[in-house]
């Protein structure tokens, strides 16, 4: 099986590569090659599987054609610019998040004109496709009403995925990821970045800024759960999806206050003391329009599994990123 990962240099992409190499197979089929692509060249993955590293911009139509030239059997489309950046730079957001997605889908369709070709394509969408008015818990048939450019771009990507799958150009699965926490590394430009920051920085002995009230509720999954979603989507029986190719993933509905309480249980009051409240009306406004909880019944019935508690999410970060140790302990 040939595997292509677009957006392989990102946090989730790197973890997905590691998981694929550790497993050596997807759905019982051995991985024979990996192509890792991103706007910056991904790091060499190691391991025995032959790999190709590509630095290219998906906004350029020629990039997509080059990536699918050897007809990968499985494609993970993770590439996107994040919510805050897509909102601040309208042109860039649409060029990458929408046009880049269309270029990739079109390259796959055109590759199938010479001889039959229909790869499995796993597309990472977002809960940002939903916006107000919102019920307390969003069901599987709720209407898309995005309130950000990022959410709009992802919603259009979902429609394209379903239509290209309906025509048999690709075999698509769209997974709406919850906000991923705790994200390792440095903060990015995502409006949701503080959700990780208020856990990640205190665990490292650093100060964190909290721009929203403790009452803000949001929907979370760990990086480990996100990789699990991707791997399950890659191997599942897509005949069970019918024409509903996009799914909201399981997650945890937790308030900022509950996040902080979990941090105190795991790391003590000293960690909590490192959180500095600094209200930001722009971020608060963006987050206020995001969904707060999902039923995710369909995804669970299809075998997708989320995290058990926010304490577990913090424990995963400590184990996977901090070597099992907390700063000052």
C-alpha positions in Angstrom: 0.0 0.0 0.0 1.3 3.4 -1.0 0.4 6.2 1.5 0.5 9.9 0.9 0.2 12.4 3.8 -0.4 16.0 2.9 0.3 18.2 5.8 2.8 15.7 7.3 5.0 18.3 9.0 2.3 19.4 11.4 1.8 18.0 14.9 -0.9 15.5 14.0 0.9 14.6 10.8 4.1 13.7 12.6 2.3 11.6 15.1 0.3 9.9 12.3 3.6 9.0 10.6 5.0 7.5 13.7 1.8 5.4 14.3 1.8 4.2 10.7 5.5 3.2 10.9 4.9 1.4 14.2 2.0 -0.6 12.8 3.5 -1.2 9.3 0.1 -1.7 7.9 -3.4 -0.3 7.5 -6.4 -2.5 7.5 -4.2 -5.6 7.1 -2.4 -4.2 4.0 1.4 -3.7 4.4 2.7 -0.1 3.8 5.1 -0.3 1.0 5.9 3.5 0.7 5.3 6.8 2.3 5.2 10.2 0.7 5.2 13.0 3.2 4.4 16.5 1.9 4.0 19.9 3.4 4.8 23.6 2.7 8.1 22.9 4.5 9.9 19.6 4.0 8.9 17.1 6.7 11.5 15.5 8.8 12.8 12.1 7.7 10.6 9.5 9.5 13.2 6.8 10.1 12.1 3.1 9.9 12.4 0.6 7.1 9.6 1.8 4.9 10.8 3.7 1.7 9.8 7.3 1.9 9.8 10.5 -0.1 9.8 14.0 1.4 8.2 16.8 -0.5 8.2 20.6 0.2 5.5 22.2 -1.9 2.5 24.5 -1.6 -0.9 22.8 -2.2 -2.3 26.2 -3.4 -0.3 25.5 -6.6 -2.3 23.2 -8.8 0.9 21.5 -10.1 1.7 20.3 -6.6 -1.4 18.1 -6.3 -0.7 16.5 -9.7 2.8 15.7 -8.7 1.7 14.2 -5.4 -0.8 11.8 -7.0 1.4 10.9 -10.0 2.3 7.5 -8.5 -1.3 6.8 -7.6 -1.2 6.4 -3.8 -3.7 3.9 -2.4 -4.4 5.9 0.8 -4.2 9.7 1.1 -4.5 11.7 4.4 -5.3 15.3 3.7 -4.3 17.2 6.8 -3.0 20.4 5.2 -4.6 23.7 6.3 -3.8 27.0 7.8 -5.5 27.4 11.2 -8.5 29.3 12.3 -7.0 32.6 13.5 -4.7 32.9 10.5 -7.5 32.1 8.0 -9.7 34.8 9.6 -6.9 37.4 9.5 -5.7 36.6 6.0 -8.8 36.0 3.8 -6.9 35.3 0.6 -4.4 32.9 2.1 -7.2 31.0 3.9 -9.1 30.4 0.7 -6.0 29.7 -1.4 -4.9 26.9 0.9 -7.9 25.6 2.7 -10.3 25.6 -0.2 -8.4 25.9 -3.4 -5.7 23.5 -2.2 -8.3 20.9 -1.3 -10.0 21.3 -4.7 -6.7 21.0 -6.5 -6.0 17.7 -4.7 -9.4 16.2 -5.4 -9.2 17.3 -9.1 -5.7 15.8 -9.4 -7.1 12.5 -8.2 -10.1 12.7 -10.6 -7.9 13.4 -13.6 -5.5 10.6 -12.6 -8.4 8.2 -12.9 -9.2 9.2 -16.5 -6.3 7.3 -18.0 -7.2 4.1 -16.0 -9.4 3.4 -13.0 -8.2 5.0 -9.8 -10.2 5.5 -6.6 -8.0 6.0 -3.5 -9.2 6.1 0.1 -8.9 9.8 1.2 -9.2 10.8 4.8 -10.0 14.5 5.1 -9.6 16.4 8.4 -12.5 18.8 8.8 -13.4 20.7 11.9 -16.2 21.4 14.4 -15.9 25.0 13.1 -18.3 24.1 10.3 -21.0 24.6 12.9 -22.0 28.1 14.2 -24.8 29.8 16.0 -27.7 29.2 16.5 -26.5 26.0 18.2 -28.3 23.5 20.5 -26.6 22.5 23.7 -25.6 19.2 22.1 -25.1 19.0 18.4 -26.6 15.9 16.7 -25.3 14.2 13.6 -27.8 15.9 11.2 -27.3 19.5 12.4 -27.0 22.1 9.7 -23.7 23.8 8.8 -23.7 27.5 9.7 -20.0 28.4 10.1 -19.2 31.8 11.5 -15.5 32.0 10.4 -13.7 31.8 7.1 -11.9 28.6 8.3 -15.2 26.9 9.2 -16.6 27.9 5.8 -13.6 26.5 4.0 -13.9 23.2 5.8 -17.6 23.0 5.2 -17.1 23.5 1.5 -14.4 20.8 1.6 -16.9 18.4 3.2 -19.3 19.0 0.3 -16.6 18.4 -2.3 -15.5 15.2 -0.5 -19.0 13.9 -0.6 -19.6 14.8 -4.2 -16.3 13.4 -5.5 -17.0 10.2 -3.5 -20.5 10.0 -5.0 -19.0 10.1 -8.5 -16.5 7.4 -7.5 -13.4 9.6 -8.1 -12.3 8.9 -4.5 -13.4 7.0 -1.5 -13.6 9.7 1.1 -14.1 9.9 4.8 -14.3 13.4 6.4 -13.6 13.5 10.2 -14.6 16.7 12.1 -11.9 16.9 14.7 -12.6 18.4 18.1 -10.1 20.9 19.3 -6.9 19.0 19.9 -5.4 19.4 23.4 -2.9 19.3 24.7 -0.9 20.4 21.6 2.8 20.1 22.2 5.4 22.7 21.1 5.0 26.4 20.8 1.6 28.2 20.4 0.3 28.6 16.9 -2.1 31.2 15.4 -5.2 29.1 16.1 -7.9 31.0 18.0 -8.2 27.9 20.1 -4.5 27.8 21.0 -5.1 28.9 24.6 -7.0 25.8 25.4 -3.7 23.9 25.2 -1.6 26.7 26.5 -3.3 26.9 29.9 -2.3 23.2 30.4 1.0 22.9 28.4 2.8 26.0 29.8 2.1 25.4 33.5 3.1 21.8 33.2 6.5 23.1 31.9 6.7 25.6 34.7 5.8 28.6 32.4 3.2 31.3 32.6 0.1 30.9 30.4 -2.4 33.6 29.3 -6.1 32.8 29.5 -8.2 35.2 27.2 -11.7 33.9 28.0 -13.9 33.3 31.1 -13.7 30.1 33.0 -17.3 29.4 32.0 -16.4 28.8 28.3 -17.2 25.3 27.3 -15.6 23.5 24.4 -15.2 20.1 22.7 -11.8 18.3 23.0 -9.8 15.3 22.0 -6.1 14.4 22.6 -3.5 14.1 19.8 -3.5 10.3 20.5 -7.2 10.1 20.0 -7.0 12.2 16.8 -4.4 9.8 15.3 -6.7 6.9 16.3 -9.6 8.6 14.4 -7.4 8.9 11.3 -6.3 5.3 11.3 -9.8 4.0 11.9 -11.1 6.2 9.0 -8.4 4.8 6.8 -9.4 1.2 7.4 -13.1 1.3 8.0 -15.8 -0.1 5.7 -17.0 3.0 3.9 -20.1 1.3 2.5 -21.6 1.9 6.0 -21.4 5.7 5.4 -23.7 5.8 2.4 -23.7 9.3 1.0 -23.0 10.8 4.5 -19.3 10.9 4.2 -18.5 13.3 7.0 -18.6 12.5 10.7 -18.3 14.5 14.0 -15.7 12.7 16.1 -16.2 11.7 19.7 -14.8 14.1 22.3 -15.2 15.7 25.7 -17.3 18.7 26.5 -15.3 20.6 29.2 -15.3 24.1 30.5 -12.2 26.1 31.0 -12.8 25.9 34.7 -13.0 22.2 34.5 -9.7 22.1 32.5 -8.1 24.1 35.3 -9.5 21.8 37.9 -8.1 18.8 36.1 -4.7 20.5 35.9 -4.8 21.1 39.7 -5.7 17.5 40.3 -2.8 16.3 38.1 -0.1 18.9 38.8 -1.2 20.8 42.0 -2.1 24.4 42.8 1.4 25.7 41.8 0.6 24.9 38.2 -2.7 26.7 38.3 -1.1 29.8 39.8 0.9 30.2 36.5 -2.3 30.9 34.6 -2.8 34.7 34.0 -6.2 36.0 33.0 -6.0 38.6 30.2 -9.4 39.0 28.5 -9.2 39.3 24.7 -12.5 40.3 23.1 -11.6 39.1 19.6 -10.7 35.6 20.7 -13.7 35.5 23.0 -15.9 36.5 20.2 -14.6 33.8 17.9 -14.8 31.1 20.5 -18.3 32.1 21.6 -19.7 31.1 18.1 -18.1 27.6 18.3 -20.0 24.4 19.3 -19.7 23.2 22.8 -20.8 19.5 22.7 -21.7 16.8 20.3 -23.6 13.6 20.4 -21.2 11.9 17.9 -23.5 8.8 18.0 -22.9 7.9 14.4 -19.1 7.9 14.7 -19.2 5.9 17.9 -21.4 3.3 16.3 -18.9 3.1 13.4 -16.1 2.3 15.9 -14.4 5.7 16.5 -13.2 6.0 20.1 -12.4 9.2 22.1 -10.8 10.0 25.4 -12.4 9.1 28.8 -11.7 12.3 30.7 -9.7 15.6 30.6 -7.5 14.2 33.4 -6.6 11.4 30.9 -5.9 14.0 28.2 -3.4 15.7 30.5 -1.9 12.4 31.4 -1.4 11.6 27.7 0.5 14.9 27.2 2.7 14.2 30.2 3.5 10.6 29.0 3.9 11.4 25.3 5.6 14.9 25.5 7.2 15.3 28.9 8.6 11.8 29.5 6.2 11.3 32.3 7.5 14.2 34.4 6.0 17.6 35.4 8.2 20.7 35.9 9.2 21.1 39.5 8.3 17.6 40.5 
